Amino acid sequence: MAQPHGWIDCHDPFGRDRSMTVLVADDRVLLVAPPGESAVMSVTQTRRLRALLGQAARRM
C-alpha cells in the first residue's frame, strides 16, 4: 500500500490551485499529478519537487 510522502502546490494552465502528490509504495515512488491536467510549477516548486523525490528515493 502506498504511503504519502508529501505534496507540492502547483497550478493548472488556467491558474487554478492544484497539487502533485508523492507516494512511496514498497520499492517504487509514485508521482500523482492533477487528474487530466498539466501541472504548472515555479522554479521554487520545481526545486521542492526534486528534493521531495530524492527524499522518497532514499527511504527505499
PDBQT receptor file of N, H, CA, C and O in Angstrom, charges set to zero:
ATOM      1  N   MET A   1       0.834  -1.173   0.000  1.00  0.00    +0.000 N 
ATOM      2  CA  MET A   1       0.000   0.000   0.000  1.00  0.00    +0.000 C 
ATOM      3  C   MET A   1       0.883   1.242   0.000  1.00  0.00    +0.000 C 
ATOM      4  O   MET A   1       1.875   1.295   0.727  1.00  0.00    +0.000 OA
ATOM      5  N   ALA A   2       0.537   2.227  -0.796  1.00  0.00    +0.000 N 
ATOM      6  H   ALA A   2      -0.269   2.184  -1.387  1.00  0.00    +0.000 HD
ATOM      7  CA  ALA A   2       1.324   3.452  -0.925  1.00  0.00    +0.000 C 
ATOM      8  C   ALA A   2       1.171   4.329   0.315  1.00  0.00    +0.000 C 
ATOM      9  O   ALA A   2       0.071   4.528   0.831  1.00  0.00    +0.000 OA
ATOM     10  N   GLN A   3       2.298   4.841   0.770  1.00  0.00    +0.000 N 
ATOM     11  H   GLN A   3       3.191   4.680   0.351  1.00  0.00    +0.000 HD
ATOM     12  CA  GLN A   3       2.309   5.749   1.909  1.00  0.00    +0.000 C 
ATOM     13  C   GLN A   3       2.587   7.172   1.417  1.00  0.00    +0.000 C 
ATOM     14  O   GLN A   3       3.513   7.380   0.633  1.00  0.00    +0.000 OA
ATOM     15  N   PRO A   4       1.796   8.153   1.866  1.00  0.00    +0.000 N 
ATOM     16  CA  PRO A   4       2.050   9.532   1.450  1.00  0.00    +0.000 C 
ATOM     17  C   PRO A   4       3.422   9.999   1.934  1.00  0.00    +0.000 C 
ATOM     18  O   PRO A   4       3.803   9.751   3.078  1.00  0.00    +0.000 OA
ATOM     19  N   HIS A   5       4.140  10.659   1.075  1.00  0.00    +0.000 N 
ATOM     20  H   HIS A   5       3.831  10.860   0.145  1.00  0.00    +0.000 HD
ATOM     21  CA  HIS A   5       5.449  11.189   1.447  1.00  0.00    +0.000 C 
ATOM     22  C   HIS A   5       5.423  12.716   1.464  1.00  0.00    +0.000 C 
ATOM     23  O   HIS A   5       6.170  13.333   2.223  1.00  0.00    +0.000 OA
ATOM     24  N   GLY A   6       4.593  13.321   0.659  1.00  0.00    +0.000 N 
ATOM     25  H   GLY A   6       3.986  12.819   0.043  1.00  0.00    +0.000 HD
ATOM     26  CA  GLY A   6       4.494  14.780   0.623  1.00  0.00    +0.000 C 
ATOM     27  C   GLY A   6       3.756  15.247  -0.615  1.00  0.00    +0.000 C 
ATOM     28  O   GLY A   6       3.319  14.439  -1.434  1.00  0.00    +0.000 OA
ATOM     29  N   TRP A   7       3.622  16.558  -0.746  1.00  0.00    +0.000 N 
ATOM     30  H   TRP A   7       3.977  17.214  -0.081  1.00  0.00    +0.000 HD
ATOM     31  CA  TRP A   7       2.958  17.115  -1.910  1.00  0.00    +0.000 C 
ATOM     32  C   TRP A   7       3.585  18.457  -2.255  1.00  0.00    +0.000 C 
ATOM     33  O   TRP A   7       4.271  19.073  -1.439  1.00  0.00    +0.000 OA
ATOM     34  N   ILE A   8       3.335  18.888  -3.468  1.00  0.00    +0.000 N 
ATOM     35  H   ILE A   8       2.778  18.388  -4.130  1.00  0.00    +0.000 HD
ATOM     36  CA  ILE A   8       3.814  20.160  -3.986  1.00  0.00    +0.000 C 
ATOM     37  C   ILE A   8       2.606  20.944  -4.466  1.00  0.00    +0.000 C 
ATOM     38  O   ILE A   8       1.814  20.434  -5.258  1.00  0.00    +0.000 OA
ATOM     39  N   ASP A   9       2.455  22.164  -4.002  1.00  0.00    +0.000 N 
ATOM     40  H   ASP A   9       3.099  22.578  -3.358  1.00  0.00    +0.000 HD
ATOM     41  CA  ASP A   9       1.416  23.027  -4.543  1.00  0.00    +0.000 C 
ATOM     42  C   ASP A   9       1.825  23.457  -5.942  1.00  0.00    +0.000 C 
ATOM     43  O   ASP A   9       3.003  23.719  -6.188  1.00  0.00    +0.000 OA
ATOM     44  N   CYS A  10       0.879  23.533  -6.852  1.00  0.00    +0.000 N 
ATOM     45  H   CYS A  10      -0.077  23.321  -6.652  1.00  0.00    +0.000 HD
ATOM     46  CA  CYS A  10       1.134  23.982  -8.211  1.00  0.00    +0.000 C 
ATOM     47  C   CYS A  10      -0.154  24.588  -8.749  1.00  0.00    +0.000 C 
ATOM     48  O   CYS A  10      -1.113  24.786  -8.003  1.00  0.00    +0.000 OA
ATOM     49  N   HIS A  11      -0.174  24.879 -10.030  1.00  0.00    +0.000 N 
ATOM     50  H   HIS A  11       0.605  24.718 -10.636  1.00  0.00    +0.000 HD
ATOM     51  CA  HIS A  11      -1.361  25.419 -10.687  1.00  0.00    +0.000 C 
ATOM     52  C   HIS A  11      -1.596  24.655 -11.974  1.00  0.00    +0.000 C 
ATOM     53  O   HIS A  11      -0.687  24.013 -12.501  1.00  0.00    +0.000 OA
ATOM     54  N   ASP A  12      -2.814  24.724 -12.477  1.00  0.00    +0.000 N 
ATOM     55  H   ASP A  12      -3.552  25.245 -12.048  1.00  0.00    +0.000 HD
ATOM     56  CA  ASP A  12      -3.070  24.190 -13.808  1.00  0.00    +0.000 C 
ATOM     57  C   ASP A  12      -2.833  25.330 -14.802  1.00  0.00    +0.000 C 
ATOM     58  O   ASP A  12      -2.574  26.460 -14.387  1.00  0.00    +0.000 OA
ATOM     59  N   PRO A  13      -2.918  25.054 -16.103  1.00  0.00    +0.000 N 
ATOM     60  CA  PRO A  13      -2.646  26.106 -17.096  1.00  0.00    +0.000 C 
ATOM     61  C   PRO A  13      -3.588  27.318 -16.992  1.00  0.00    +0.000 C 
ATOM     62  O   PRO A  13      -3.306  28.369 -17.568  1.00  0.00    +0.000 OA
ATOM     63  N   PHE A  14      -4.684  27.179 -16.273  1.00  0.00    +0.000 N 
ATOM     64  H   PHE A  14      -4.913  26.325 -15.804  1.00  0.00    +0.000 HD
ATOM     65  CA  PHE A  14      -5.635  28.275 -16.129  1.00  0.00    +0.000 C 
ATOM     66  C   PHE A  14      -5.448  29.037 -14.823  1.00  0.00    +0.000 C 
ATOM     67  O   PHE A  14      -6.233  29.931 -14.507  1.00  0.00    +0.000 OA
ATOM     68  N   GLY A  15      -4.404  28.685 -14.058  1.00  0.00    +0.000 N 
ATOM     69  H   GLY A  15      -3.767  27.958 -14.315  1.00  0.00    +0.000 HD
ATOM     70  CA  GLY A  15      -4.096  29.383 -12.824  1.00  0.00    +0.000 C 
ATOM     71  C   GLY A  15      -4.831  28.882 -11.592  1.00  0.00    +0.000 C 
ATOM     72  O   GLY A  15      -4.723  29.481 -10.522  1.00  0.00    +0.000 OA
ATOM     73  N   ARG A  16      -5.576  27.793 -11.728  1.00  0.00    +0.000 N 
ATOM     74  H   ARG A  16      -5.664  27.306 -12.597  1.00  0.00    +0.000 HD
ATOM     75  CA  ARG A  16      -6.292  27.244 -10.573  1.00  0.00    +0.000 C 
ATOM     76  C   ARG A  16      -5.329  26.461  -9.691  1.00  0.00    +0.000 C 
ATOM     77  O   ARG A  16      -4.433  25.776 -10.187  1.00  0.00    +0.000 OA
ATOM     78  N   ASP A  17      -5.523  26.568  -8.379  1.00  0.00    +0.000 N 
ATOM     79  H   ASP A  17      -6.250  27.123  -7.977  1.00  0.00    +0.000 HD
ATOM     80  CA  ASP A  17      -4.675  25.847  -7.427  1.00  0.00    +0.000 C 
ATOM     81  C   ASP A  17      -4.844  24.342  -7.585  1.00  0.00    +0.000 C 
ATOM     82  O   ASP A  17      -5.965  23.836  -7.643  1.00  0.00    +0.000 OA
ATOM     83  N   ARG A  18      -3.728  23.636  -7.653  1.00  0.00    +0.000 N 
ATOM     84  H   ARG A  18      -2.817  24.047  -7.605  1.00  0.00    +0.000 HD
ATOM     85  CA  ARG A  18      -3.687  22.179  -7.732  1.00  0.00    +0.000 C 
ATOM     86  C   ARG A  18      -2.515  21.698  -6.893  1.00  0.00    +0.000 C 
ATOM     87  O   ARG A  18      -1.801  22.511  -6.306  1.00  0.00    +0.000 OA
ATOM     88  N   SER A  19      -2.309  20.401  -6.828  1.00  0.00    +0.000 N 
ATOM     89  H   SER A  19      -2.889  19.740  -7.304  1.00  0.00    +0.000 HD
ATOM     90  CA  SER A  19      -1.132  19.867  -6.152  1.00  0.00    +0.000 C 
ATOM     91  C   SER A  19      -0.713  18.561  -6.807  1.00  0.00    +0.000 C 
ATOM     92  O   SER A  19      -1.515  17.870  -7.436  1.00  0.00    +0.000 OA
ATOM     93  N   MET A  20       0.563  18.243  -6.643  1.00  0.00    +0.000 N 
ATOM     94  H   MET A  20       1.215  18.804  -6.133  1.00  0.00    +0.000 HD
ATOM     95  CA  MET A  20       1.117  16.965  -7.065  1.00  0.00    +0.000 C 
ATOM     96  C   MET A  20       1.506  16.231  -5.795  1.00  0.00    +0.000 C 
ATOM     97  O   MET A  20       2.081  16.830  -4.886  1.00  0.00    +0.000 OA
ATOM     98  N   THR A  21       1.203  14.949  -5.719  1.00  0.00    +0.000 N 
ATOM     99  H   THR A  21       0.736  14.462  -6.457  1.00  0.00    +0.000 HD
ATOM    100  CA  THR A  21       1.462  14.159  -4.526  1.00  0.00    +0.000 C 
ATOM    101  C   THR A  21       2.551  13.132  -4.806  1.00  0.00    +0.000 C 
ATOM    102  O   THR A  21       2.578  12.517  -5.872  1.00  0.00    +0.000 OA
ATOM    103  N   VAL A  22       3.443  12.953  -3.845  1.00  0.00    +0.000 N 
ATOM    104  H   VAL A  22       3.421  13.453  -2.979  1.00  0.00    +0.000 HD
ATOM    105  CA  VAL A  22       4.490  11.941  -3.935  1.00  0.00    +0.000 C 
ATOM    106  C   VAL A  22       4.142  10.845  -2.929  1.00  0.00    +0.000 C 
ATOM    107  O   VAL A  22       3.952  11.113  -1.742  1.00  0.00    +0.000 OA
ATOM    108  N   LEU A  23       4.063   9.603  -3.422  1.00  0.00    +0.000 N 
ATOM    109  H   LEU A  23       4.217   9.385  -4.385  1.00  0.00    +0.000 HD
ATOM    110  CA  LEU A  23       3.766   8.445  -2.587  1.00  0.00    +0.000 C 
ATOM    111  C   LEU A  23       4.914   7.457  -2.689  1.00  0.00    +0.000 C 
ATOM    112  O   LEU A  23       5.611   7.408  -3.703  1.00  0.00    +0.000 OA
ATOM    113  N   VAL A  24       5.110   6.672  -1.644  1.00  0.00    +0.000 N 
ATOM    114  H   VAL A  24       4.544   6.712  -0.820  1.00  0.00    +0.000 HD
ATOM    115  CA  VAL A  24       6.113   5.613  -1.652  1.00  0.00    +0.000 C 
ATOM    116  C   VAL A  24       5.388   4.293  -1.404  1.00  0.00    +0.000 C 
ATOM    117  O   VAL A  24       4.657   4.149  -0.424  1.00  0.00    +0.000 OA
ATOM    118  N   ALA A  25       5.599   3.332  -2.302  1.00  0.00    +0.000 N 
ATOM    119  H   ALA A  25       6.193   3.449  -3.098  1.00  0.00    +0.000 HD
ATOM    120  CA  ALA A  25       4.988   2.012  -2.186  1.00  0.00    +0.000 C 
ATOM    121  C   ALA A  25       6.062   0.956  -2.430  1.00  0.00    +0.000 C 
ATOM    122  O   ALA A  25       6.554   0.790  -3.547  1.00  0.00    +0.000 OA
ATOM    123  N   ASP A  26       6.411   0.249  -1.362  1.00  0.00    +0.000 N 
ATOM    124  H   ASP A  26       6.011   0.383  -0.455  1.00  0.00    +0.000 HD
ATOM    125  CA  ASP A  26       7.452  -0.780  -1.444  1.00  0.00    +0.000 C 
ATOM    126  C   ASP A  26       8.722  -0.188  -2.038  1.00  0.00    +0.000 C 
ATOM    127  O   ASP A  26       9.348   0.670  -1.415  1.00  0.00    +0.000 OA
ATOM    128  N   ASP A  27       9.119  -0.631  -3.240  1.00  0.00    +0.000 N 
ATOM    129  H   ASP A  27       8.611  -1.328  -3.746  1.00  0.00    +0.000 HD
ATOM    130  CA  ASP A  27      10.349  -0.138  -3.853  1.00  0.00    +0.000 C 
ATOM    131  C   ASP A  27      10.067   0.815  -5.015  1.00  0.00    +0.000 C 
ATOM    132  O   ASP A  27      10.854   0.902  -5.958  1.00  0.00    +0.000 OA
ATOM    133  N   ARG A  28       8.946   1.524  -4.944  1.00  0.00    +0.000 N 
ATOM    134  H   ARG A  28       8.306   1.453  -4.178  1.00  0.00    +0.000 HD
ATOM    135  CA  ARG A  28       8.566   2.442  -6.022  1.00  0.00    +0.000 C 
ATOM    136  C   ARG A  28       8.139   3.793  -5.465  1.00  0.00    +0.000 C 
ATOM    137  O   ARG A  28       7.573   3.890  -4.376  1.00  0.00    +0.000 OA
ATOM    138  N   VAL A  29       8.426   4.831  -6.243  1.00  0.00    +0.000 N 
ATOM    139  H   VAL A  29       8.886   4.753  -7.128  1.00  0.00    +0.000 HD
ATOM    140  CA  VAL A  29       7.968   6.184  -5.926  1.00  0.00    +0.000 C 
ATOM    141  C   VAL A  29       6.905   6.544  -6.949  1.00  0.00    +0.000 C 
ATOM    142  O   VAL A  29       7.120   6.421  -8.155  1.00  0.00    +0.000 OA
ATOM    143  N   LEU A  30       5.753   6.990  -6.458  1.00  0.00    +0.000 N 
ATOM    144  H   LEU A  30       5.577   7.090  -5.478  1.00  0.00    +0.000 HD
ATOM    145  CA  LEU A  30       4.649   7.359  -7.347  1.00  0.00    +0.000 C 
ATOM    146  C   LEU A  30       4.472   8.871  -7.315  1.00  0.00    +0.000 C 
ATOM    147  O   LEU A  30       4.442   9.474  -6.243  1.00  0.00    +0.000 OA
ATOM    148  N   LEU A  31       4.355   9.476  -8.477  1.00  0.00    +0.000 N 
ATOM    149  H   LEU A  31       4.379   8.986  -9.348  1.00  0.00    +0.000 HD
ATOM    150  CA  LEU A  31       4.093  10.905  -8.595  1.00  0.00    +0.000 C 
ATOM    151  C   LEU A  31       2.691  11.054  -9.163  1.00  0.00    +0.000 C 
ATOM    152  O   LEU A  31       2.438  10.671 -10.305  1.00  0.00    +0.000 OA
ATOM    153  N   VAL A  32       1.782  11.607  -8.371  1.00  0.00    +0.000 N 
ATOM    154  H   VAL A  32       1.988  11.917  -7.443  1.00  0.00    +0.000 HD
ATOM    155  CA  VAL A  32       0.385  11.738  -8.775  1.00  0.00    +0.000 C 
ATOM    156  C   VAL A  32       0.132  13.191  -9.155  1.00  0.00    +0.000 C 
ATOM    157  O   VAL A  32       0.152  14.085  -8.309  1.00  0.00    +0.000 OA
ATOM    158  N   ALA A  33      -0.105  13.405 -10.437  1.00  0.00    +0.000 N 
ATOM    159  H   ALA A  33      -0.121  12.679 -11.124  1.00  0.00    +0.000 HD
ATOM    160  CA  ALA A  33      -0.366  14.753 -10.960  1.00  0.00    +0.000 C 
ATOM    161  C   ALA A  33      -1.861  15.053 -10.918  1.00  0.00    +0.000 C 
ATOM    162  O   ALA A  33      -2.673  14.148 -10.728  1.00  0.00    +0.000 OA
ATOM    163  N   PRO A  34      -2.227  16.328 -11.096  1.00  0.00    +0.000 N 
ATOM    164  CA  PRO A  34      -3.660  16.647 -11.154  1.00  0.00    +0.000 C 
ATOM    165  C   PRO A  34      -4.337  15.827 -12.256  1.00  0.00    +0.000 C 
ATOM    166  O   PRO A  34      -3.835  15.782 -13.379  1.00  0.00    +0.000 OA
ATOM    167  N   PRO A  35      -5.466  15.178 -11.957  1.00  0.00    +0.000 N 
ATOM    168  CA  PRO A  35      -6.102  14.290 -12.933  1.00  0.00    +0.000 C 
ATOM    169  C   PRO A  35      -6.489  15.027 -14.223  1.00  0.00    +0.000 C 
ATOM    170  O   PRO A  35      -7.194  16.036 -14.197  1.00  0.00    +0.000 OA
ATOM    171  N   GLY A  36      -6.012  14.496 -15.333  1.00  0.00    +0.000 N 
ATOM    172  H   GLY A  36      -5.440  13.676 -15.353  1.00  0.00    +0.000 HD
ATOM    173  CA  GLY A  36      -6.371  15.018 -16.642  1.00  0.00    +0.000 C 
ATOM    174  C   GLY A  36      -5.847  16.404 -16.933  1.00  0.00    +0.000 C 
ATOM    175  O   GLY A  36      -6.332  17.058 -17.857  1.00  0.00    +0.000 OA
ATOM    176  N   GLU A  37      -4.870  16.876 -16.174  1.00  0.00    +0.000 N 
ATOM    177  H   GLU A  37      -4.476  16.345 -15.424  1.00  0.00    +0.000 HD
ATOM    178  CA  GLU A  37      -4.377  18.239 -16.363  1.00  0.00    +0.000 C 
ATOM    179  C   GLU A  37      -2.864  18.269 -16.350  1.00  0.00    +0.000 C 
ATOM    180  O   GLU A  37      -2.200  17.278 -16.047  1.00  0.00    +0.000 OA
ATOM    181  N   SER A  38      -2.346  19.420 -16.682  1.00  0.00    +0.000 N 
ATOM    182  H   SER A  38      -2.886  20.225 -16.928  1.00  0.00    +0.000 HD
ATOM    183  CA  SER A  38      -0.914  19.675 -16.573  1.00  0.00    +0.000 C 
ATOM    184  C   SER A  38      -0.650  20.410 -15.273  1.00  0.00    +0.000 C 
ATOM    185  O   SER A  38      -1.527  21.101 -14.756  1.00  0.00    +0.000 OA
ATOM    186  N   ALA A  39       0.542  20.265 -14.749  1.00  0.00    +0.000 N 
ATOM    187  H   ALA A  39       1.255  19.704 -15.169  1.00  0.00    +0.000 HD
ATOM    188  CA  ALA A  39       0.936  20.983 -13.540  1.00  0.00    +0.000 C 
ATOM    189  C   ALA A  39       1.927  22.074 -13.932  1.00  0.00    +0.000 C 
ATOM    190  O   ALA A  39       2.958  21.793 -14.542  1.00  0.00    +0.000 OA
ATOM    191  N   VAL A  40       1.616  23.298 -13.587  1.00  0.00    +0.000 N 
ATOM    192  H   VAL A  40       0.778  23.527 -13.092  1.00  0.00    +0.000 HD
ATOM    193  CA  VAL A  40       2.487  24.436 -13.850  1.00  0.00    +0.000 C 
ATOM    194  C   VAL A  40       3.164  24.791 -12.533  1.00  0.00    +0.000 C 
ATOM    195  O   VAL A  40       2.499  25.087 -11.540  1.00  0.00    +0.000 OA
ATOM    196  N   MET A  41       4.516  24.758 -12.534  1.00  0.00    +0.000 N 
ATOM    197  H   MET A  41       5.057  24.518 -13.340  1.00  0.00    +0.000 HD
ATOM    198  CA  MET A  41       5.257  24.999 -11.301  1.00  0.00    +0.000 C 
ATOM    199  C   MET A  41       6.281  26.101 -11.493  1.00  0.00    +0.000 C 
ATOM    200  O   MET A  41       6.842  26.269 -12.575  1.00  0.00    +0.000 OA
ATOM    201  N   SER A  42       6.515  26.849 -10.422  1.00  0.00    +0.000 N 
ATOM    202  H   SER A  42       6.059  26.713  -9.543  1.00  0.00    +0.000 HD
ATOM    203  CA  SER A  42       7.571  27.857 -10.415  1.00  0.00    +0.000 C 
ATOM    204  C   SER A  42       8.918  27.152 -10.243  1.00  0.00    +0.000 C 
ATOM    205  O   SER A  42       8.969  25.941 -10.027  1.00  0.00    +0.000 OA
ATOM    206  N   VAL A  43       9.995  27.911 -10.341  1.00  0.00    +0.000 N 
ATOM    207  H   VAL A  43       9.953  28.894 -10.517  1.00  0.00    +0.000 HD
ATOM    208  CA  VAL A  43      11.321  27.346 -10.127  1.00  0.00    +0.000 C 
ATOM    209  C   VAL A  43      11.420  26.806  -8.701  1.00  0.00    +0.000 C 
ATOM    210  O   VAL A  43      11.964  25.723  -8.486  1.00  0.00    +0.000 OA
ATOM    211  N   THR A  44      10.907  27.542  -7.739  1.00  0.00    +0.000 N 
ATOM    212  H   THR A  44      10.465  28.422  -7.913  1.00  0.00    +0.000 HD
ATOM    213  CA  THR A  44      10.943  27.105  -6.340  1.00  0.00    +0.000 C 
ATOM    214  C   THR A  44      10.158  25.811  -6.153  1.00  0.00    +0.000 C 
ATOM    215  O   THR A  44      10.624  24.906  -5.461  1.00  0.00    +0.000 OA
ATOM    216  N   GLN A  45       8.990  25.708  -6.750  1.00  0.00    +0.000 N 
ATOM    217  H   GLN A  45       8.611  26.443  -7.312  1.00  0.00    +0.000 HD
ATOM    218  CA  GLN A  45       8.186  24.497  -6.645  1.00  0.00    +0.000 C 
ATOM    219  C   GLN A  45       8.893  23.314  -7.304  1.00  0.00    +0.000 C 
ATOM    220  O   GLN A  45       8.826  22.190  -6.807  1.00  0.00    +0.000 OA
ATOM    221  N   THR A  46       9.559  23.567  -8.405  1.00  0.00    +0.000 N 
ATOM    222  H   THR A  46       9.613  24.480  -8.809  1.00  0.00    +0.000 HD
ATOM    223  CA  THR A  46      10.301  22.507  -9.100  1.00  0.00    +0.000 C 
ATOM    224  C   THR A  46      11.449  22.003  -8.240  1.00  0.00    +0.000 C 
ATOM    225  O   THR A  46      11.699  20.800  -8.177  1.00  0.00    +0.000 OA
ATOM    226  N   ARG A  47      12.144  22.914  -7.582  1.00  0.00    +0.000 N 
ATOM    227  H   ARG A  47      11.940  23.891  -7.633  1.00  0.00    +0.000 HD
ATOM    228  CA  ARG A  47      13.233  22.501  -6.686  1.00  0.00    +0.000 C 
ATOM    229  C   ARG A  47      12.693  21.707  -5.504  1.00  0.00    +0.000 C 
ATOM    230  O   ARG A  47      13.321  20.743  -5.067  1.00  0.00    +0.000 OA
ATOM    231  N   ARG A  48      11.537  22.103  -4.984  1.00  0.00    +0.000 N 
ATOM    232  H   ARG A  48      11.027  22.887  -5.339  1.00  0.00    +0.000 HD
ATOM    233  CA  ARG A  48      10.931  21.363  -3.872  1.00  0.00    +0.000 C 
ATOM    234  C   ARG A  48      10.541  19.956  -4.328  1.00  0.00    +0.000 C 
ATOM    235  O   ARG A  48      10.725  18.990  -3.588  1.00  0.00    +0.000 OA
ATOM    236  N   LEU A  49      10.008  19.842  -5.535  1.00  0.00    +0.000 N 
ATOM    237  H   LEU A  49       9.859  20.627  -6.136  1.00  0.00    +0.000 HD
ATOM    238  CA  LEU A  49       9.657  18.526  -6.070  1.00  0.00    +0.000 C 
ATOM    239  C   LEU A  49      10.901  17.654  -6.202  1.00  0.00    +0.000 C 
ATOM    240  O   LEU A  49      10.875  16.478  -5.841  1.00  0.00    +0.000 OA
ATOM    241  N   ARG A  50      11.977  18.218  -6.712  1.00  0.00    +0.000 N 
ATOM    242  H   ARG A  50      11.997  19.174  -7.005  1.00  0.00    +0.000 HD
ATOM    243  CA  ARG A  50      13.227  17.468  -6.845  1.00  0.00    +0.000 C 
ATOM    244  C   ARG A  50      13.691  16.954  -5.484  1.00  0.00    +0.000 C 
ATOM    245  O   ARG A  50      14.076  15.792  -5.354  1.00  0.00    +0.000 OA
ATOM    246  N   ALA A  51      13.653  17.814  -4.477  1.00  0.00    +0.000 N 
ATOM    247  H   ALA A  51      13.340  18.758  -4.583  1.00  0.00    +0.000 HD
ATOM    248  CA  ALA A  51      14.074  17.413  -3.135  1.00  0.00    +0.000 C 
ATOM    249  C   ALA A  51      13.166  16.339  -2.568  1.00  0.00    +0.000 C 
ATOM    250  O   ALA A  51      13.638  15.382  -1.954  1.00  0.00    +0.000 OA
ATOM    251  N   LEU A  52      11.868  16.492  -2.769  1.00  0.00    +0.000 N 
ATOM    252  H   LEU A  52      11.485  17.269  -3.268  1.00  0.00    +0.000 HD
ATOM    253  CA  LEU A  52      10.907  15.531  -2.248  1.00  0.00    +0.000 C 
ATOM    254  C   LEU A  52      11.078  14.159  -2.900  1.00  0.00    +0.000 C 
ATOM    255  O   LEU A  52      10.998  13.135  -2.221  1.00  0.00    +0.000 OA
ATOM    256  N   LEU A  53      11.312  14.134  -4.205  1.00  0.00    +0.000 N 
ATOM    257  H   LEU A  53      11.378  14.966  -4.757  1.00  0.00    +0.000 HD
ATOM    258  CA  LEU A  53      11.543  12.869  -4.904  1.00  0.00    +0.000 C 
ATOM    259  C   LEU A  53      12.848  12.226  -4.426  1.00  0.00    +0.000 C 
ATOM    260  O   LEU A  53      12.912  11.007  -4.273  1.00  0.00    +0.000 OA
ATOM    261  N   GLY A  54      13.874  13.024  -4.190  1.00  0.00    +0.000 N 
ATOM    262  H   GLY A  54      13.821  14.015  -4.314  1.00  0.00    +0.000 HD
ATOM    263  CA  GLY A  54      15.137  12.487  -3.677  1.00  0.00    +0.000 C 
ATOM    264  C   GLY A  54      14.954  11.874  -2.295  1.00  0.00    +0.000 C 
ATOM    265  O   GLY A  54      15.480  10.796  -2.017  1.00  0.00    +0.000 OA
ATOM    266  N   GLN A  55      14.216  12.551  -1.437  1.00  0.00    +0.000 N 
ATOM    267  H   GLN A  55      13.788  13.426  -1.663  1.00  0.00    +0.000 HD
ATOM    268  CA  GLN A  55      13.947  12.016  -0.099  1.00  0.00    +0.000 C 
ATOM    269  C   GLN A  55      13.174  10.699  -0.177  1.00  0.00    +0.000 C 
ATOM    270  O   GLN A  55      13.470   9.747   0.546  1.00  0.00    +0.000 OA
ATOM    271  N   ALA A  56      12.184  10.662  -1.064  1.00  0.00    +0.000 N 
ATOM    272  H   ALA A  56      11.944  11.435  -1.651  1.00  0.00    +0.000 HD
ATOM    273  CA  ALA A  56      11.375   9.438  -1.218  1.00  0.00    +0.000 C 
ATOM    274  C   ALA A  56      12.251   8.287  -1.707  1.00  0.00    +0.000 C 
ATOM    275  O   ALA A  56      12.110   7.158  -1.236  1.00  0.00    +0.000 OA
ATOM    276  N   ALA A  57      13.151   8.564  -2.644  1.00  0.00    +0.000 N 
ATOM    277  H   ALA A  57      13.265   9.481  -3.026  1.00  0.00    +0.000 HD
ATOM    278  CA  ALA A  57      14.016   7.503  -3.171  1.00  0.00    +0.000 C 
ATOM    279  C   ALA A  57      14.967   6.988  -2.094  1.00  0.00    +0.000 C 
ATOM    280  O   ALA A  57      15.274   5.796  -2.063  1.00  0.00    +0.000 OA
ATOM    281  N   ARG A  58      15.433   7.864  -1.219  1.00  0.00    +0.000 N 
ATOM    282  H   ARG A  58      15.184   8.832  -1.245  1.00  0.00    +0.000 HD
ATOM    283  CA  ARG A  58      16.338   7.431  -0.167  1.00  0.00    +0.000 C 
ATOM    284  C   ARG A  58      15.636   6.607   0.902  1.00  0.00    +0.000 C 
ATOM    285  O   ARG A  58      16.293   5.857   1.623  1.00  0.00    +0.000 OA
ATOM    286  N   ARG A  59      14.319   6.727   1.022  1.00  0.00    +0.000 N 
ATOM    287  H   ARG A  59      13.785   7.336   0.436  1.00  0.00    +0.000 HD
ATOM    288  CA  ARG A  59      13.555   5.947   2.010  1.00  0.00    +0.000 C 
ATOM    289  C   ARG A  59      13.499   4.472   1.650  1.00  0.00    +0.000 C 
ATOM    290  O   ARG A  59      13.215   3.641   2.513  1.00  0.00    +0.000 OA
ATOM    291  N   MET A  60      13.761   4.131   0.403  1.00  0.00    +0.000 N 
ATOM    292  H   MET A  60      13.991   4.806  -0.298  1.00  0.00    +0.000 HD
ATOM    293  CA  MET A  60      13.622   2.746  -0.051  1.00  0.00    +0.000 C 
ATOM    294  C   MET A  60      14.846   1.942   0.272  1.00  0.00    +0.000 C 
ATOM    295  O   MET A  60      14.903   0.752  -0.039  1.00  0.00    +0.000 OA
TER     296      MET A  60
